[in-house]
C-alpha cells in the first residue's frame, strides 16, 4: 500500500512539472489596441476578423485574428493574456484556456 502511495505521488509530481513546463514559454502580453474589421459583402468568411495589437515585453505585435465574437467577449484595451510567438503567429491563451492563433502582420519596438 505504501509503495502505491509513493508511485502515485511521483506521478502527480511529474504531471505538475510537465504542465508547468508547457506554460513556461508563455509571457503576459497586454492588449494595446483592439478593433473589429468591418464585414465585406464579397467575402462573408471574413466577417469575424479583428485587428489586435499586443505588447509582449518591449515589442508591439500588430496582428489579425479570425474567430467568433464569443472568443473576444472579454477582450479590452489594457487586459493581459498569456502569449508566445511561434514563427509568424502569436499564440494567446484566452481566459477559458482556449489558444487563439493570430497572424503577425508587423512588429515594432515600444518606446
N, C-alpha and C positions, 0 to 999 in steps of 0.2 A: 504494500500500500504506500509506503513511504517513497519507494522508487518511482511509482507512478506520479506522485505529487511533485517530485523533483523534475521529472521529464516534462510534465505539464507546465511547470513554472518556466523551464528553459524554453519551451516552445512559445509561450506567451511573450517572454522577453525578446526572443528573436523576431517575432511578428511585430512587436512595437518598434524595434530598431529598424526593420525594413520600412515600416510606414514613415518613420521619421526621416530616413534616408531619401525617400521619394519626395518629400516636401522640402528637403534641404536646398534644392535647386531654385525654389520659388522665393521671390523677394516681394515685399509690399510695393505696389505701384499705385499711384494716385491718379484719378481721373482729372485731367486738366480741361478738356472740352468734350462735350457730348452733343451730337446733333443728328437728327433723323434726316436722311436724304429724301427729298420729295419723290413720290412714286412716278414711274414712267409708264404711260399707257401702252407704249410699244413693247415694253419688257416687264410684264407682270411678275416674273420670277424675282425681280429686284425690288419688290415692294417693301420689304423689311430690311433695308440697308441703312447702316449707321456710320457716320464719321466720328471716330473717337480718338482723342489724343490722350496718351497716358505717360506719366513721368515715372521712370524706373531708374533710380539712382540719380545721376546727373544728365540723363538723356531723356528727351521727349520723343516718343514714337507716335507718328501720325498713322492711323490705321483705318481700315474699312472692315466692318463685320456685317454678316448677313444672317439674322436669326429672328425668330418670332418675337413679338412685342413682350411677351411674358418673361423672356430671358432678361430683359433690361428694365423691368419694372422699378427696381430699387436703385438704379444707377443714377447718380447725380454728380455734379462737379464737386471735387474735394473728397469723394469717397475713395477708400483704399481697398484693393483686392490683391491676393497673391498672384504673381505673374512671373513668367520667364520667357526669354527669347529663344526661339527654336528656328534658326535659319531666317527665312523671310516671313515668319509668323510670330505673333505674340500670343502665348497661351495664358489665359486668365481663368482663375477658378472663381466661379460665381458663389454667392452666399449659400446656395444649396449643394455645392460641391461639383457642379457641372463645369467642365472645361470648355471654354469658348475660344475658338481659333480666330484670330484677327490678322488679316493680311497687312503687313507693314508696307506703307507707301513711301515713307521717308522718316528721317530722324534728324534731330539737331541737339546740340549741347545746350542745356539750360543755363541761364545767366544768373 
